C-alpha cells in the first residue's frame, strides 16, 4: 500500500514537472486555447507560492525552474525511501 502511494506521488511529480515545463514554453508564444488555460490552472497554485517567497530576477521568472527542482527533490527523497 505504501509503495502504491509512493509510486502515485512520483507519477504526480512527473506530471507536474512536465506541466510546468510546458507552461514555461507557452510563455514564449501567445497561444490562447483550452489546453493553455488548463496548464495555467494546474501550475499557477504552485508557481504563485514560489513567487511569494522568491521574486523574479529582473524580468525573468525563475519560479518554474525552482518548482521543477523542488519536485525532483521530492521525487528523489521518495525513491530513496522506497528502497
PDB file of N, CA, C and O in Angstrom:
ATOM      1  N   UNK A   1       0.824  -1.200   0.000  1.00  0.00           N
ATOM      2  CA  UNK A   1       0.000   0.000   0.000  1.00  0.00           C
ATOM      3  C   UNK A   1       0.866   1.260   0.000  1.00  0.00           C
ATOM      4  O   UNK A   1       0.588   2.224  -0.713  1.00  0.00           O
ATOM      5  N   UNK A   2       1.921   1.230   0.816  1.00  0.00           N
ATOM      6  CA  UNK A   2       2.819   2.387   0.874  1.00  0.00           C
ATOM      7  C   UNK A   2       3.536   2.564  -0.462  1.00  0.00           C
ATOM      8  O   UNK A   2       3.718   3.688  -0.930  1.00  0.00           O
ATOM      9  N   UNK A   3       3.941   1.454  -1.073  1.00  0.00           N
ATOM     10  CA  UNK A   3       4.636   1.569  -2.357  1.00  0.00           C
ATOM     11  C   UNK A   3       3.699   2.115  -3.435  1.00  0.00           C
ATOM     12  O   UNK A   3       4.146   2.839  -4.325  1.00  0.00           O
ATOM     13  N   UNK A   4       2.429   1.784  -3.372  1.00  0.00           N
ATOM     14  CA  UNK A   4       1.453   2.335  -4.317  1.00  0.00           C
ATOM     15  C   UNK A   4       1.346   3.849  -4.149  1.00  0.00           C
ATOM     16  O   UNK A   4       1.295   4.584  -5.135  1.00  0.00           O
ATOM     17  N   UNK A   5       1.314   4.306  -2.913  1.00  0.00           N
ATOM     18  CA  UNK A   5       1.233   5.737  -2.639  1.00  0.00           C
ATOM     19  C   UNK A   5       2.503   6.456  -3.101  1.00  0.00           C
ATOM     20  O   UNK A   5       2.428   7.549  -3.663  1.00  0.00           O
ATOM     21  N   UNK A   6       3.657   5.849  -2.868  1.00  0.00           N
ATOM     22  CA  UNK A   6       4.918   6.442  -3.314  1.00  0.00           C
ATOM     23  C   UNK A   6       4.962   6.502  -4.835  1.00  0.00           C
ATOM     24  O   UNK A   6       5.355   7.521  -5.403  1.00  0.00           O
ATOM     25  N   UNK A   7       4.562   5.422  -5.499  1.00  0.00           N
ATOM     26  CA  UNK A   7       4.559   5.408  -6.967  1.00  0.00           C
ATOM     27  C   UNK A   7       3.600   6.450  -7.533  1.00  0.00           C
ATOM     28  O   UNK A   7       3.914   7.100  -8.530  1.00  0.00           O
ATOM     29  N   UNK A   8       2.444   6.615  -6.912  1.00  0.00           N
ATOM     30  CA  UNK A   8       1.488   7.620  -7.373  1.00  0.00           C
ATOM     31  C   UNK A   8       2.062   9.025  -7.200  1.00  0.00           C
ATOM     32  O   UNK A   8       1.914   9.869  -8.083  1.00  0.00           O
ATOM     33  N   UNK A   9       2.713   9.277  -6.072  1.00  0.00           N
ATOM     34  CA  UNK A   9       3.301  10.584  -5.826  1.00  0.00           C
ATOM     35  C   UNK A   9       4.432  10.871  -6.803  1.00  0.00           C
ATOM     36  O   UNK A   9       4.579  12.001  -7.266  1.00  0.00           O
ATOM     37  N   UNK A  10       5.226   9.862  -7.117  1.00  0.00           N
ATOM     38  CA  UNK A  10       6.289  10.028  -8.108  1.00  0.00           C
ATOM     39  C   UNK A  10       5.690  10.342  -9.476  1.00  0.00           C
ATOM     40  O   UNK A  10       6.190  11.209 -10.193  1.00  0.00           O
ATOM     41  N   UNK A  11       4.621   9.636  -9.836  1.00  0.00           N
ATOM     42  CA  UNK A  11       3.926   9.911 -11.099  1.00  0.00           C
ATOM     43  C   UNK A  11       3.391  11.347 -11.107  1.00  0.00           C
ATOM     44  O   UNK A  11       3.504  12.049 -12.112  1.00  0.00           O
ATOM     45  N   UNK A  12       2.815  11.775  -9.998  1.00  0.00           N
ATOM     46  CA  UNK A  12       2.262  13.127  -9.902  1.00  0.00           C
ATOM     47  C   UNK A  12       3.355  14.183 -10.034  1.00  0.00           C
ATOM     48  O   UNK A  12       3.148  15.202 -10.693  1.00  0.00           O
ATOM     49  N   UNK A  13       4.510  13.957  -9.420  1.00  0.00           N
ATOM     50  CA  UNK A  13       5.604  14.927  -9.558  1.00  0.00           C
ATOM     51  C   UNK A  13       6.098  14.991 -10.996  1.00  0.00           C
ATOM     52  O   UNK A  13       6.480  16.060 -11.472  1.00  0.00           O
ATOM     53  N   UNK A  14       6.095  13.851 -11.696  1.00  0.00           N
ATOM     54  CA  UNK A  14       6.472  13.862 -13.113  1.00  0.00           C
ATOM     55  C   UNK A  14       5.483  14.677 -13.942  1.00  0.00           C
ATOM     56  O   UNK A  14       5.887  15.487 -14.777  1.00  0.00           O
ATOM     57  N   UNK A  15       4.199  14.463 -13.712  1.00  0.00           N
ATOM     58  CA  UNK A  15       3.163  15.184 -14.461  1.00  0.00           C
ATOM     59  C   UNK A  15       3.249  16.685 -14.189  1.00  0.00           C
ATOM     60  O   UNK A  15       3.147  17.492 -15.112  1.00  0.00           O
ATOM     61  N   UNK A  16       3.434  17.055 -12.929  1.00  0.00           N
ATOM     62  CA  UNK A  16       3.540  18.478 -12.592  1.00  0.00           C
ATOM     63  C   UNK A  16       4.800  19.107 -13.204  1.00  0.00           C
ATOM     64  O   UNK A  16       4.760  20.245 -13.672  1.00  0.00           O
ATOM     65  N   UNK A  17       5.902  18.377 -13.201  1.00  0.00           N
ATOM     66  CA  UNK A  17       7.128  18.888 -13.809  1.00  0.00           C
ATOM     67  C   UNK A  17       6.939  19.137 -15.300  1.00  0.00           C
ATOM     68  O   UNK A  17       7.384  20.155 -15.829  1.00  0.00           O
ATOM     69  N   UNK A  18       6.284  18.208 -15.964  1.00  0.00           N
ATOM     70  CA  UNK A  18       6.024  18.367 -17.404  1.00  0.00           C
ATOM     71  C   UNK A  18       5.086  19.544 -17.647  1.00  0.00           C
ATOM     72  O   UNK A  18       5.298  20.326 -18.575  1.00  0.00           O
ATOM     73  N   UNK A  19       4.052  19.675 -16.821  1.00  0.00           N
ATOM     74  CA  UNK A  19       3.108  20.784 -16.979  1.00  0.00           C
ATOM     75  C   UNK A  19       3.803  22.130 -16.765  1.00  0.00           C
ATOM     76  O   UNK A  19       3.526  23.089 -17.486  1.00  0.00           O
ATOM     77  N   UNK A  20       4.695  22.208 -15.790  1.00  0.00           N
ATOM     78  CA  UNK A  20       5.424  23.455 -15.537  1.00  0.00           C
ATOM     79  C   UNK A  20       6.364  23.760 -16.700  1.00  0.00           C
ATOM     80  O   UNK A  20       6.496  24.914 -17.107  1.00  0.00           O
ATOM     81  N   UNK A  21       7.012  22.734 -17.233  1.00  0.00           N
ATOM     82  CA  UNK A  21       7.890  22.938 -18.391  1.00  0.00           C
ATOM     83  C   UNK A  21       7.084  23.433 -19.597  1.00  0.00           C
ATOM     84  O   UNK A  21       7.510  24.352 -20.298  1.00  0.00           O
ATOM     85  N   UNK A  22       5.928  22.824 -19.832  1.00  0.00           N
ATOM     86  CA  UNK A  22       5.070  23.258 -20.943  1.00  0.00           C
ATOM     87  C   UNK A  22       4.633  24.700 -20.735  1.00  0.00           C
ATOM     88  O   UNK A  22       4.593  25.482 -21.685  1.00  0.00           O
ATOM     89  N   UNK A  23       4.305  25.055 -19.499  1.00  0.00           N
ATOM     90  CA  UNK A  23       3.893  26.436 -19.232  1.00  0.00           C
ATOM     91  C   UNK A  23       5.033  27.409 -19.519  1.00  0.00           C
ATOM     92  O   UNK A  23       4.810  28.488 -20.069  1.00  0.00           O
ATOM     93  N   UNK A  24       6.243  27.030 -19.148  1.00  0.00           N
ATOM     94  CA  UNK A  24       7.379  27.903 -19.422  1.00  0.00           C
ATOM     95  C   UNK A  24       7.557  28.097 -20.928  1.00  0.00           C
ATOM     96  O   UNK A  24       7.854  29.201 -21.383  1.00  0.00           O
ATOM     97  N   UNK A  25       7.374  27.027 -21.697  1.00  0.00           N
ATOM     98  CA  UNK A  25       7.494  27.136 -23.148  1.00  0.00           C
ATOM     99  C   UNK A  25       6.346  27.965 -23.724  1.00  0.00           C
ATOM    100  O   UNK A  25       6.552  28.733 -24.663  1.00  0.00           O
ATOM    101  N   UNK A  26       5.148  27.817 -23.176  1.00  0.00           N
ATOM    102  CA  UNK A  26       3.993  28.585 -23.654  1.00  0.00           C
ATOM    103  C   UNK A  26       4.140  30.073 -23.362  1.00  0.00           C
ATOM    104  O   UNK A  26       3.530  30.899 -24.041  1.00  0.00           O
ATOM    105  N   UNK A  27       4.943  30.424 -22.358  1.00  0.00           N
ATOM    106  CA  UNK A  27       5.107  31.842 -22.041  1.00  0.00           C
ATOM    107  C   UNK A  27       5.887  32.575 -23.129  1.00  0.00           C
ATOM    108  O   UNK A  27       5.855  33.804 -23.188  1.00  0.00           O
ATOM    109  N   UNK A  28       6.581  31.841 -23.982  1.00  0.00           N
ATOM    110  CA  UNK A  28       7.342  32.461 -25.069  1.00  0.00           C
ATOM    111  C   UNK A  28       6.477  32.759 -26.285  1.00  0.00           C
ATOM    112  O   UNK A  28       6.833  33.599 -27.112  1.00  0.00           O
ATOM    113  N   UNK A  29       5.352  32.081 -26.396  1.00  0.00           N
ATOM    114  CA  UNK A  29       4.448  32.289 -27.521  1.00  0.00           C
ATOM    115  C   UNK A  29       3.057  32.633 -26.987  1.00  0.00           C
ATOM    116  O   UNK A  29       2.709  32.274 -25.862  1.00  0.00           O
ATOM    117  N   UNK A  30       2.297  33.306 -27.774  1.00  0.00           N
ATOM    118  CA  UNK A  30       0.959  33.694 -27.355  1.00  0.00           C
ATOM    119  C   UNK A  30      -0.073  32.757 -27.975  1.00  0.00           C
ATOM    120  O   UNK A  30      -0.571  32.999 -29.074  1.00  0.00           O
ATOM    121  N   UNK A  31      -0.381  31.693 -27.258  1.00  0.00           N
ATOM    122  CA  UNK A  31      -1.413  30.758 -27.696  1.00  0.00           C
ATOM    123  C   UNK A  31      -2.502  30.755 -26.624  1.00  0.00           C
ATOM    124  O   UNK A  31      -2.246  30.407 -25.472  1.00  0.00           O
ATOM    125  N   UNK A  32      -3.690  31.137 -27.004  1.00  0.00           N
ATOM    126  CA  UNK A  32      -4.808  31.157 -26.064  1.00  0.00           C
ATOM    127  C   UNK A  32      -5.836  30.128 -26.500  1.00  0.00           C
ATOM    128  O   UNK A  32      -6.645  30.374 -27.394  1.00  0.00           O
ATOM    129  N   UNK A  33      -5.790  28.980 -25.859  1.00  0.00           N
ATOM    130  CA  UNK A  33      -6.795  27.954 -26.114  1.00  0.00           C
ATOM    131  C   UNK A  33      -7.087  27.209 -24.820  1.00  0.00           C
ATOM    132  O   UNK A  33      -6.548  27.555 -23.769  1.00  0.00           O
ATOM    133  N   UNK A  34      -7.921  26.208 -24.889  1.00  0.00           N
ATOM    134  CA  UNK A  34      -8.362  25.480 -23.702  1.00  0.00           C
ATOM    135  C   UNK A  34      -7.205  24.735 -23.028  1.00  0.00           C
ATOM    136  O   UNK A  34      -7.155  24.666 -21.800  1.00  0.00           O
ATOM    137  N   UNK A  35      -6.292  24.187 -23.799  1.00  0.00           N
ATOM    138  CA  UNK A  35      -5.162  23.447 -23.233  1.00  0.00           C
ATOM    139  C   UNK A  35      -4.262  24.391 -22.450  1.00  0.00           C
ATOM    140  O   UNK A  35      -3.801  24.049 -21.361  1.00  0.00           O
ATOM    141  N   UNK A  36      -4.012  25.567 -22.992  1.00  0.00           N
ATOM    142  CA  UNK A  36      -3.195  26.554 -22.298  1.00  0.00           C
ATOM    143  C   UNK A  36      -3.853  26.950 -20.982  1.00  0.00           C
ATOM    144  O   UNK A  36      -3.176  27.077 -19.962  1.00  0.00           O
ATOM    145  N   UNK A  37      -5.147  27.141 -21.002  1.00  0.00           N
ATOM    146  CA  UNK A  37      -5.868  27.508 -19.776  1.00  0.00           C
ATOM    147  C   UNK A  37      -5.766  26.405 -18.725  1.00  0.00           C
ATOM    148  O   UNK A  37      -5.600  26.692 -17.539  1.00  0.00           O
ATOM    149  N   UNK A  38      -5.864  25.156 -19.149  1.00  0.00           N
ATOM    150  CA  UNK A  38      -5.758  24.036 -18.210  1.00  0.00           C
ATOM    151  C   UNK A  38      -4.361  23.970 -17.610  1.00  0.00           C
ATOM    152  O   UNK A  38      -4.212  23.767 -16.405  1.00  0.00           O
ATOM    153  N   UNK A  39      -3.337  24.139 -18.441  1.00  0.00           N
ATOM    154  CA  UNK A  39      -1.955  24.111 -17.946  1.00  0.00           C
ATOM    155  C   UNK A  39      -1.748  25.228 -16.926  1.00  0.00           C
ATOM    156  O   UNK A  39      -1.117  25.006 -15.892  1.00  0.00           O
ATOM    157  N   UNK A  40      -2.263  26.411 -17.196  1.00  0.00           N
ATOM    158  CA  UNK A  40      -2.126  27.524 -16.258  1.00  0.00           C
ATOM    159  C   UNK A  40      -2.877  27.244 -14.960  1.00  0.00           C
ATOM    160  O   UNK A  40      -2.375  27.571 -13.885  1.00  0.00           O
ATOM    161  N   UNK A  41      -4.070  26.645 -15.032  1.00  0.00           N
ATOM    162  CA  UNK A  41      -4.827  26.329 -13.824  1.00  0.00           C
ATOM    163  C   UNK A  41      -4.117  25.291 -12.961  1.00  0.00           C
ATOM    164  O   UNK A  41      -4.181  25.355 -11.733  1.00  0.00           O
ATOM    165  N   UNK A  42      -3.451  24.348 -13.589  1.00  0.00           N
ATOM    166  CA  UNK A  42      -2.746  23.305 -12.846  1.00  0.00           C
ATOM    167  C   UNK A  42      -1.488  23.865 -12.185  1.00  0.00           C
ATOM    168  O   UNK A  42      -1.186  23.528 -11.040  1.00  0.00           O
ATOM    169  N   UNK A  43      -0.762  24.709 -12.892  1.00  0.00           N
ATOM    170  CA  UNK A  43       0.547  25.138 -12.413  1.00  0.00           C
ATOM    171  C   UNK A  43       0.540  26.418 -11.583  1.00  0.00           C
ATOM    172  O   UNK A  43       1.450  26.625 -10.780  1.00  0.00           O
ATOM    173  N   UNK A  44      -0.444  27.266 -11.752  1.00  0.00           N
ATOM    174  CA  UNK A  44      -0.433  28.563 -11.068  1.00  0.00           C
ATOM    175  C   UNK A  44      -0.401  28.459  -9.542  1.00  0.00           C
ATOM    176  O   UNK A  44       0.325  29.234  -8.921  1.00  0.00           O
ATOM    177  N   UNK A  45      -1.139  27.551  -8.900  1.00  0.00           N
ATOM    178  CA  UNK A  45      -1.043  27.485  -7.431  1.00  0.00           C
ATOM    179  C   UNK A  45       0.376  27.196  -6.936  1.00  0.00           C
ATOM    180  O   UNK A  45       0.799  27.739  -5.915  1.00  0.00           O
ATOM    181  N   UNK A  46       1.094  26.361  -7.639  1.00  0.00           N
ATOM    182  CA  UNK A  46       2.463  26.031  -7.242  1.00  0.00           C
ATOM    183  C   UNK A  46       3.378  27.227  -7.483  1.00  0.00           C
ATOM    184  O   UNK A  46       4.123  27.639  -6.593  1.00  0.00           O
ATOM    185  N   UNK A  47       3.315  27.779  -8.688  1.00  0.00           N
ATOM    186  CA  UNK A  47       4.218  28.875  -9.051  1.00  0.00           C
ATOM    187  C   UNK A  47       3.920  30.147  -8.261  1.00  0.00           C
ATOM    188  O   UNK A  47       4.841  30.895  -7.932  1.00  0.00           O
ATOM    189  N   UNK A  48       2.659  30.401  -7.954  1.00  0.00           N
ATOM    190  CA  UNK A  48       2.280  31.591  -7.198  1.00  0.00           C
ATOM    191  C   UNK A  48       2.926  31.567  -5.810  1.00  0.00           C
ATOM    192  O   UNK A  48       3.428  32.588  -5.340  1.00  0.00           O
ATOM    193  N   UNK A  49       2.914  30.412  -5.162  1.00  0.00           N
ATOM    194  CA  UNK A  49       3.509  30.319  -3.836  1.00  0.00           C
ATOM    195  C   UNK A  49       5.023  30.483  -3.881  1.00  0.00           C
ATOM    196  O   UNK A  49       5.608  31.061  -2.965  1.00  0.00           O
ATOM    197  N   UNK A  50       5.654  29.988  -4.921  1.00  0.00           N
ATOM    198  CA  UNK A  50       7.108  30.161  -5.058  1.00  0.00           C
ATOM    199  C   UNK A  50       7.437  31.621  -5.330  1.00  0.00           C
ATOM    200  O   UNK A  50       8.424  32.138  -4.806  1.00  0.00           O
ATOM    201  N   UNK A  51       6.624  32.292  -6.143  1.00  0.00           N
ATOM    202  CA  UNK A  51       6.861  33.716  -6.440  1.00  0.00           C
ATOM    203  C   UNK A  51       6.736  34.587  -5.197  1.00  0.00           C
ATOM    204  O   UNK A  51       7.385  35.629  -5.102  1.00  0.00           O
ATOM    205  N   UNK A  52       5.903  34.167  -4.238  1.00  0.00           N
ATOM    206  CA  UNK A  52       5.767  34.927  -2.991  1.00  0.00           C
ATOM    207  C   UNK A  52       7.063  34.883  -2.185  1.00  0.00           C
ATOM    208  O   UNK A  52       7.416  35.847  -1.506  1.00  0.00           O
ATOM    209  N   UNK A  53       7.760  33.764  -2.266  1.00  0.00           N
ATOM    210  CA  UNK A  53       8.986  33.582  -1.485  1.00  0.00           C
ATOM    211  C   UNK A  53      10.202  34.120  -2.231  1.00  0.00           C
ATOM    212  O   UNK A  53      11.037  34.811  -1.648  1.00  0.00           O
ATOM    213  N   UNK A  54      10.301  33.802  -3.521  1.00  0.00           N
ATOM    214  CA  UNK A  54      11.471  34.177  -4.316  1.00  0.00           C
ATOM    215  C   UNK A  54      11.012  35.060  -5.474  1.00  0.00           C
ATOM    216  O   UNK A  54      10.348  34.585  -6.395  1.00  0.00           O
ATOM    217  N   UNK A  55      11.365  36.335  -5.425  1.00  0.00           N
ATOM    218  CA  UNK A  55      10.944  37.218  -6.527  1.00  0.00           C
ATOM    219  C   UNK A  55      11.731  36.920  -7.798  1.00  0.00           C
ATOM    220  O   UNK A  55      12.763  36.249  -7.764  1.00  0.00           O
ATOM    221  N   UNK A  56      11.234  37.422  -8.902  1.00  0.00           N
ATOM    222  CA  UNK A  56      11.899  37.226 -10.187  1.00  0.00           C
ATOM    223  C   UNK A  56      13.230  37.953 -10.251  1.00  0.00           C
ATOM    224  O   UNK A  56      13.492  38.878  -9.481  1.00  0.00           O
ATOM    225  N   UNK A  57      14.054  37.520 -11.173  1.00  0.00           N
ATOM    226  CA  UNK A  57      15.354  38.148 -11.397  1.00  0.00           C
ATOM    227  C   UNK A  57      15.191  39.069 -12.599  1.00  0.00           C
ATOM    228  O   UNK A  57      15.196  38.616 -13.743  1.00  0.00           O
ATOM    229  N   UNK A  58      15.047  40.357 -12.333  1.00  0.00           N
ATOM    230  CA  UNK A  58      14.780  41.303 -13.410  1.00  0.00           C
ATOM    231  C   UNK A  58      13.427  41.000 -14.019  1.00  0.00           C
ATOM    232  O   UNK A  58      12.416  40.971 -13.318  1.00  0.00           O
ATOM    233  N   UNK A  59      13.406  40.777 -15.316  1.00  0.00           N
ATOM    234  CA  UNK A  59      12.144  40.448 -15.984  1.00  0.00           C
ATOM    235  C   UNK A  59      11.996  38.941 -16.196  1.00  0.00           C
ATOM    236  O   UNK A  59      11.074  38.495 -16.880  1.00  0.00           O
ATOM    237  N   UNK A  60      12.904  38.160 -15.610  1.00  0.00           N
ATOM    238  CA  UNK A  60      12.868  36.703 -15.780  1.00  0.00           C
ATOM    239  C   UNK A  60      12.208  36.063 -14.568  1.00  0.00           C
ATOM    240  O   UNK A  60      12.596  36.321 -13.429  1.00  0.00           O
ATOM    241  N   UNK A  61      11.217  35.234 -14.822  1.00  0.00           N
ATOM    242  CA  UNK A  61      10.522  34.498 -13.769  1.00  0.00           C
ATOM    243  C   UNK A  61      11.227  33.156 -13.578  1.00  0.00           C
ATOM    244  O   UNK A  61      11.169  32.289 -14.451  1.00  0.00           O
ATOM    245  N   UNK A  62      11.883  32.991 -12.450  1.00  0.00           N
ATOM    246  CA  UNK A  62      12.613  31.739 -12.204  1.00  0.00           C
ATOM    247  C   UNK A  62      11.789  30.735 -11.416  1.00  0.00           C
ATOM    248  O   UNK A  62      12.291  29.666 -11.070  1.00  0.00           O
ATOM    249  N   UNK A  63      10.532  31.058 -11.124  1.00  0.00           N
ATOM    250  CA  UNK A  63       9.700  30.147 -10.331  1.00  0.00           C
ATOM    251  C   UNK A  63       9.488  28.788 -11.006  1.00  0.00           C
ATOM    252  O   UNK A  63       9.441  27.786 -10.292  1.00  0.00           O
ATOM    253  N   UNK A  64       9.356  28.687 -12.336  1.00  0.00           N
ATOM    254  CA  UNK A  64       9.220  27.346 -12.922  1.00  0.00           C
ATOM    255  C   UNK A  64      10.454  26.474 -12.686  1.00  0.00           C
ATOM    256  O   UNK A  64      10.329  25.282 -12.404  1.00  0.00           O
ATOM    257  N   UNK A  65      11.627  27.059 -12.799  1.00  0.00           N
ATOM    258  CA  UNK A  65      12.850  26.296 -12.582  1.00  0.00           C
ATOM    259  C   UNK A  65      12.944  25.822 -11.129  1.00  0.00           C
ATOM    260  O   UNK A  65      13.324  24.679 -10.875  1.00  0.00           O
ATOM    261  N   UNK A  66      12.606  26.680 -10.192  1.00  0.00           N
ATOM    262  CA  UNK A  66      12.657  26.318  -8.784  1.00  0.00           C
ATOM    263  C   UNK A  66      11.602  25.259  -8.472  1.00  0.00           C
ATOM    264  O   UNK A  66      11.865  24.328  -7.712  1.00  0.00           O
ATOM    265  N   UNK A  67      10.412  25.396  -9.055  1.00  0.00           N
ATOM    266  CA  UNK A  67       9.359  24.406  -8.827  1.00  0.00           C
ATOM    267  C   UNK A  67       9.777  23.028  -9.322  1.00  0.00           C
ATOM    268  O   UNK A  67       9.557  22.028  -8.639  1.00  0.00           O
ATOM    269  N   UNK A  68      10.376  22.972 -10.499  1.00  0.00           N
ATOM    270  CA  UNK A  68      10.823  21.680 -11.038  1.00  0.00           C
ATOM    271  C   UNK A  68      11.924  21.099 -10.163  1.00  0.00           C
ATOM    272  O   UNK A  68      11.942  19.892  -9.921  1.00  0.00           O
ATOM    273  N   UNK A  69      12.840  21.931  -9.686  1.00  0.00           N
ATOM    274  CA  UNK A  69      13.891  21.444  -8.791  1.00  0.00           C
ATOM    275  C   UNK A  69      13.307  20.881  -7.491  1.00  0.00           C
ATOM    276  O   UNK A  69      13.754  19.840  -7.009  1.00  0.00           O
ATOM    277  N   UNK A  70      12.326  21.557  -6.934  1.00  0.00           N
ATOM    278  CA  UNK A  70      11.681  21.071  -5.707  1.00  0.00           C
ATOM    279  C   UNK A  70      10.959  19.756  -5.968  1.00  0.00           C
ATOM    280  O   UNK A  70      11.049  18.829  -5.164  1.00  0.00           O
ATOM    281  N   UNK A  71      10.244  19.670  -7.087  1.00  0.00           N
ATOM    282  CA  UNK A  71       9.541  18.431  -7.418  1.00  0.00           C
ATOM    283  C   UNK A  71      10.521  17.276  -7.616  1.00  0.00           C
ATOM    284  O   UNK A  71      10.251  16.153  -7.191  1.00  0.00           O
ATOM    285  N   UNK A  72      11.649  17.546  -8.254  1.00  0.00           N
ATOM    286  CA  UNK A  72      12.652  16.498  -8.448  1.00  0.00           C
ATOM    287  C   UNK A  72      13.286  16.087  -7.123  1.00  0.00           C
ATOM    288  O   UNK A  72      13.614  14.915  -6.933  1.00  0.00           O
ATOM    289  N   UNK A  73      13.461  17.032  -6.209  1.00  0.00           N
ATOM    290  CA  UNK A  73      13.983  16.717  -4.884  1.00  0.00           C
ATOM    291  C   UNK A  73      13.014  15.820  -4.122  1.00  0.00           C
ATOM    292  O   UNK A  73      13.425  14.838  -3.504  1.00  0.00           O
ATOM    293  N   UNK A  74      11.732  16.156  -4.167  1.00  0.00           N
ATOM    294  CA  UNK A  74      10.715  15.320  -3.521  1.00  0.00           C
ATOM    295  C   UNK A  74      10.724  13.923  -4.121  1.00  0.00           C
ATOM    296  O   UNK A  74      10.651  12.929  -3.399  1.00  0.00           O
ATOM    297  N   UNK A  75      10.814  13.854  -5.427  1.00  0.00           N
ATOM    298  CA  UNK A  75      10.842  12.565  -6.098  1.00  0.00           C
ATOM    299  C   UNK A  75      12.078  11.747  -5.685  1.00  0.00           C
ATOM    300  O   UNK A  75      11.983  10.541  -5.455  1.00  0.00           O
ATOM    301  N   UNK A  76      13.206  12.399  -5.598  1.00  0.00           N
ATOM    302  CA  UNK A  76      14.433  11.714  -5.184  1.00  0.00           C
ATOM    303  C   UNK A  76      14.323  11.179  -3.754  1.00  0.00           C
ATOM    304  O   UNK A  76      14.750  10.060  -3.469  1.00  0.00           O
ATOM    305  N   UNK A  77      13.755  11.974  -2.873  1.00  0.00           N
ATOM    306  CA  UNK A  77      13.567  11.534  -1.490  1.00  0.00           C
ATOM    307  C   UNK A  77      12.618  10.337  -1.433  1.00  0.00           C
ATOM    308  O   UNK A  77      12.867   9.380  -0.700  1.00  0.00           O
ATOM    309  N   UNK A  78      11.547  10.390  -2.194  1.00  0.00           N
ATOM    310  CA  UNK A  78      10.604   9.269  -2.216  1.00  0.00           C
ATOM    311  C   UNK A  78      11.233   8.003  -2.790  1.00  0.00           C
ATOM    312  O   UNK A  78      10.997   6.904  -2.288  1.00  0.00           O
ATOM    313  N   UNK A  79      12.022   8.161  -3.827  1.00  0.00           N
ATOM    314  CA  UNK A  79      12.686   6.986  -4.421  1.00  0.00           C
ATOM    315  C   UNK A  79      13.669   6.359  -3.445  1.00  0.00           C
ATOM    316  O   UNK A  79      13.753   5.135  -3.351  1.00  0.00           O
ATOM    317  N   UNK A  80      14.407   7.180  -2.722  1.00  0.00           N
ATOM    318  CA  UNK A  80      15.358   6.612  -1.770  1.00  0.00           C
ATOM    319  C   UNK A  80      14.641   6.010  -0.563  1.00  0.00           C
ATOM    320  O   UNK A  80      15.146   5.064   0.040  1.00  0.00           O
ATOM    321  N   UNK A  81      13.483   6.538  -0.205  1.00  0.00           N
ATOM    322  CA  UNK A  81      12.719   5.980   0.916  1.00  0.00           C
ATOM    323  C   UNK A  81      12.057   4.657   0.547  1.00  0.00           C
ATOM    324  O   UNK A  81      11.796   3.825   1.416  1.00  0.00           O
ATOM    325  N   UNK A  82      11.789   4.467  -0.728  1.00  0.00           N
ATOM    326  CA  UNK A  82      11.092   3.249  -1.144  1.00  0.00           C
ATOM    327  C   UNK A  82      12.026   2.054  -1.274  1.00  0.00           C
ATOM    328  O   UNK A  82      11.562   0.926  -1.440  1.00  0.00           O
ATOM    329  N   UNK A  83      13.314   2.281  -1.202  1.00  0.00           N
ATOM    330  CA  UNK A  83      14.282   1.178  -1.338  1.00  0.00           C
ATOM    331  C   UNK A  83      14.544   0.504  -0.055  1.00  0.00           C
ATOM    332  O   UNK A  83      15.332  -0.440  -0.003  1.00  0.00           O
TER     333      UNK A  83
END
